[in-house]
Amino acid sequence: MMQSGSPARPSAAHGPLQDTIAVIDAHHHIWDLDTNVHPWLRDEPPPPFRYGDSRPLRRNYLPVHYRADAAGFNIVATVYAEAEHDPTDPLRETRWVHQIAERDGLPQAMTAAAFLDRDDARNIISAQAAFPLVRSIRHKPRGVVRPQDYTSGHQIAGSMRCPRWRAGYRHLGESGLHFELQTPWWHLDDACELAATFPDTLIILNHLGLPADRSPTALQAWHAAMSRFAQVPNVRVKLSGICVPGARWTPELNGWIVREAIRLFGAERCMWASNFPVDGLVASYADILNAMFAITRDLASADRTRIFSGTAAEVYRL
């Protein structure tokens, strides 16, 4: 029976295949909607969401729910990712996560929020860096919704090419924090230029550049953009967040994308992450992780260790 407060999700088709593999989940969320404010999980009508209707996520999701989803797997550490908490008080989310970690034993590290194009960017980044679990900052840059609308050299306000946004980004180097980048693949050339301009800041690409369109033309364009991004040394990628609404997460659906990402970046720059409970809208934790085990089964043992724990341990100092 689903635990009270856990988001609705499909049931696992089978149990863990390889529960002895040590896994660090490099990107997941928890939230307490009775305590904290997440506008995207409250506002009506709901804001646009890439998996469709976000309303099933409007329930508390705490370590007890995460552990129920991940039961049977050898999860040795987790990394919390900021969950679009109230933007007027990003430090509240960080304080709350530290309280949860002390009480419940996870997460072991976290990505915090800061808004790079705000006047308080430097102060917030500095304050976030002072928390013991914070390793990185995420602020989703603005961009265009469709690849055909992208133009090189744009100056979209709030984008990776925006001078004000970059002024805030510069402070990451001073703080020693990484940057978590969530952007569609057609903005990866912006990320290449950003990484080259700030070579001392590590960029961690969330969700493989969001390859939602699986048409041959779109996948070819995604592959070309990822190939260019892979040439940049100060980047890492999360093998996560590539669900297709209405489709079960299977090796057949996502295997090529995952394998190509590993081939392009190398296992030493790739890390697995669940993106739960968000990806729980379309697949169970077991279905996703078992599919990843199947997709990577033919890789060398050392490469699988990097993907499932080693890269995340290095990046997040675990």
C-alpha positions in Angstrom: 0.0 0.0 0.0 1.3 3.5 -0.8 2.3 5.4 2.2 0.2 8.4 3.2 1.5 11.6 1.6 3.5 9.8 -1.1 2.8 11.0 -4.7 0.8 8.8 -6.9 3.0 6.7 -9.2 3.0 3.5 -11.3 3.8 0.4 -9.4 7.2 -1.3 -10.0 7.0 -4.1 -12.5 9.7 -6.1 -10.7 12.0 -5.8 -7.7 15.7 -4.8 -7.7 17.9 -6.8 -10.1 21.2 -5.9 -8.5 20.7 -4.6 -5.0 24.4 -5.0 -4.1 25.6 -2.2 -6.4 26.5 0.8 -4.3 24.4 3.8 -5.6 24.6 7.5 -4.9 21.5 9.2 -6.0 22.9 12.5 -7.3 19.6 14.4 -7.7 16.4 14.0 -5.8 13.9 16.2 -4.0 12.0 16.2 -0.7 9.4 18.6 0.4 7.0 19.4 3.2 4.1 21.4 1.8 2.7 21.9 5.3 5.9 23.7 6.3 7.4 25.3 3.2 6.2 27.2 0.2 6.8 25.8 -3.3 4.8 28.0 -5.7 4.8 25.5 -8.5 3.2 23.0 -6.2 0.6 25.4 -5.0 -0.4 27.9 -7.7 -3.5 27.6 -9.8 -3.5 27.1 -12.6 -0.3 25.0 -12.4 2.6 26.5 -14.3 3.7 24.6 -17.5 5.4 21.4 -16.7 7.4 19.1 -19.0 5.7 15.9 -17.8 2.2 17.3 -18.1 0.0 17.7 -15.0 2.1 18.3 -11.9 -0.8 18.1 -9.4 -0.1 14.5 -8.3 3.2 15.9 -6.8 1.3 18.1 -4.4 1.8 15.9 -1.4 4.5 15.8 1.2 7.6 13.8 0.1 10.0 13.2 2.9 12.8 10.8 3.6 10.4 8.1 4.7 8.7 8.2 1.3 12.0 8.3 -0.6 13.3 5.3 1.3 10.1 3.4 0.5 10.5 4.1 -3.2 14.2 3.1 -3.1 13.7 0.0 -0.9 15.8 -3.0 -1.9 18.6 -1.0 -3.5 22.0 -0.2 -1.9 21.6 3.6 -1.8 24.7 4.7 0.1 24.2 8.5 -0.1 21.9 11.1 -1.7 22.1 14.6 -3.1 19.1 16.9 -2.6 18.3 19.3 -5.5 16.6 22.6 -4.8 12.9 22.3 -5.5 11.9 25.8 -6.6 11.1 26.9 -3.0 9.8 30.4 -2.3 12.2 32.7 -4.2 11.9 35.4 -1.6 13.8 33.2 0.9 16.1 30.7 -0.7 18.1 30.2 2.6 15.0 28.9 4.3 15.0 25.8 2.1 18.6 25.2 2.9 18.1 25.5 6.6 15.2 23.1 6.4 17.1 20.5 4.4 19.9 20.6 7.0 17.3 20.0 9.7 15.9 17.0 7.8 19.4 15.6 7.2 20.3 15.8 10.9 17.0 14.2 11.9 16.5 11.6 9.1 20.0 10.8 7.9 19.6 12.1 4.3 20.6 13.9 2.2 24.4 13.8 2.5 24.9 16.9 0.2 22.7 19.4 -1.6 22.2 21.8 -4.4 20.9 25.1 -3.1 19.1 28.0 -4.9 20.4 31.4 -5.8 19.1 33.8 -8.4 22.1 35.0 -10.4 20.4 38.0 -12.0 19.3 39.5 -8.7 21.0 42.2 -6.7 21.5 39.8 -3.8 23.2 37.1 -5.8 26.6 37.5 -4.3 25.3 37.6 -0.7 23.0 34.6 -1.2 25.8 32.5 -2.9 28.2 33.3 0.0 25.5 32.4 2.6 24.7 29.2 0.8 28.4 28.2 0.6 28.6 28.5 4.4 26.2 25.6 5.0 28.1 22.3 5.4 26.0 20.3 2.9 25.9 22.8 0.1 28.0 21.8 -2.9 26.4 23.6 -5.8 23.9 26.2 -6.9 21.0 25.9 -9.4 19.2 28.7 -11.2 17.5 27.7 -14.4 18.5 30.2 -17.1 15.9 31.6 -19.4 15.8 30.7 -23.0 13.5 29.9 -26.0 10.9 27.1 -25.8 11.6 25.7 -29.3 14.9 24.9 -31.0 13.9 26.7 -34.2 13.6 29.9 -32.2 17.2 29.8 -31.0 19.7 32.3 -32.4 23.4 32.3 -31.6 24.7 35.3 -29.8 21.3 36.2 -28.3 21.1 38.4 -25.2 17.9 37.1 -23.7 17.4 38.6 -20.2 18.1 36.0 -17.6 19.8 33.6 -20.0 23.4 32.3 -19.9 24.4 35.1 -22.2 22.7 37.9 -20.2 25.4 40.2 -18.7 23.5 40.6 -15.4 23.1 36.8 -15.0 26.8 36.3 -15.7 27.7 38.9 -13.1 26.0 36.7 -10.6 27.5 33.5 -12.0 31.0 35.0 -11.5 30.6 34.7 -7.7 30.4 30.9 -7.9 34.1 30.9 -8.6 34.7 32.9 -5.4 32.6 30.6 -3.4 34.0 27.3 -4.7 30.5 26.0 -5.5 29.5 24.1 -8.7 26.7 25.2 -11.0 23.8 22.9 -11.8 22.5 23.6 -15.3 19.0 22.7 -16.4 18.5 23.8 -20.0 17.3 22.2 -23.2 19.9 20.9 -25.6 19.5 23.8 -28.0 21.0 26.2 -25.4 24.1 24.0 -24.9 26.2 26.2 -27.1 25.5 29.0 -24.6 26.8 26.6 -21.9 29.9 25.8 -23.9 30.8 29.5 -24.1 29.9 30.0 -20.4 32.1 27.1 -19.4 35.0 28.5 -21.4 34.6 31.9 -19.9 34.6 30.6 -16.4 36.9 27.5 -16.5 37.2 27.2 -12.7 33.5 26.6 -12.2 32.3 23.1 -12.8 29.0 22.8 -14.7 26.8 19.8 -14.0 24.2 19.3 -16.7 20.9 18.1 -15.2 18.7 15.6 -17.1 20.9 15.3 -20.3 19.7 18.4 -21.9 16.0 17.4 -21.8 15.7 15.3 -25.0 11.9 15.1 -24.8 11.4 15.0 -28.6 12.4 11.6 -29.8 11.9 12.2 -33.5 15.0 11.3 -35.6 15.7 14.9 -36.5 15.5 16.0 -32.9 17.7 13.2 -31.6 20.3 14.0 -34.2 20.3 17.6 -33.2 20.5 16.6 -29.5 23.4 14.4 -30.2 25.3 17.1 -32.1 24.8 19.6 -29.2 25.9 17.1 -26.6 28.9 16.2 -28.7 30.0 19.9 -28.7 29.3 20.2 -24.9 31.4 17.1 -24.2 34.5 18.8 -25.6 34.4 21.2 -22.7 36.5 19.8 -19.8 34.8 21.5 -16.8 31.4 19.8 -17.2 29.7 16.7 -15.8 26.3 15.2 -16.7 23.5 13.5 -14.8 21.9 10.5 -16.4 18.4 11.5 -15.2 15.1 13.2 -16.0 14.6 11.7 -19.5 11.1 10.3 -19.0 8.6 10.6 -21.8 5.1 11.4 -20.7 2.8 8.4 -21.1 5.6 6.0 -21.8 7.2 3.5 -19.5 10.9 4.0 -18.7 12.5 1.1 -20.5 16.0 0.3 -21.9 14.4 0.3 -25.3 13.0 3.8 -24.9 16.1 5.5 -23.3 19.0 3.1 -23.8 20.5 4.9 -26.8 20.4 8.3 -25.2 22.1 7.0 -22.0 24.7 5.0 -23.9 25.5 7.9 -26.2 25.9 10.2 -23.3 28.3 7.8 -21.6 30.2 7.4 -24.8 30.5 11.1 -25.4 31.5 12.2 -21.9 33.0 9.0 -20.5 31.9 7.2 -17.4 34.2 9.3 -15.3 32.0 12.4 -16.1 28.6 10.7 -15.8 26.4 10.0 -12.7 23.1 8.4 -12.2 20.2 10.3 -10.5 16.6 9.4 -9.8 15.0 12.9 -10.0 12.4 11.6 -7.6 9.6 12.1 -6.9 9.2 14.0 -10.1 10.1 11.1 -12.4 7.7 9.0 -10.2 4.9 10.5 -12.3 5.8 8.2 -15.1 7.8 5.3 -13.6 8.7 3.7 -10.4 12.1 4.1 -8.8 12.8 0.4 -9.3 11.8 0.5 -13.0 14.2 3.4 -13.7 17.2 2.1 -11.7 16.7 -1.5 -13.0 16.6 -0.1 -16.6 19.8 1.8 -15.9 21.4 -1.4 -14.6 20.3 -3.2 -17.8 21.5 -0.4 -20.1 25.0 -0.4 -18.5 25.3 -4.1 -17.9 28.0 -4.6 -20.6 30.2 -1.8 -19.4 33.4 -2.5 -17.5 32.9 -2.8 -13.7 35.0 0.3 -13.1 32.8 2.3 -15.4 29.6 1.2 -13.7 31.1 2.1 -10.4 31.8 5.6 -11.6 28.3 6.0 -13.0 26.4 4.7 -10.0 28.6 6.2 -7.2 32.1 7.3 -8.1 31.5 10.4 -10.1 28.9 11.7 -7.7 31.2 11.0 -4.7 33.9 13.0 -6.3 31.8 15.9 -7.5 29.8 16.2 -4.3 32.7 15.3 -1.9 30.9 12.3 -0.3 
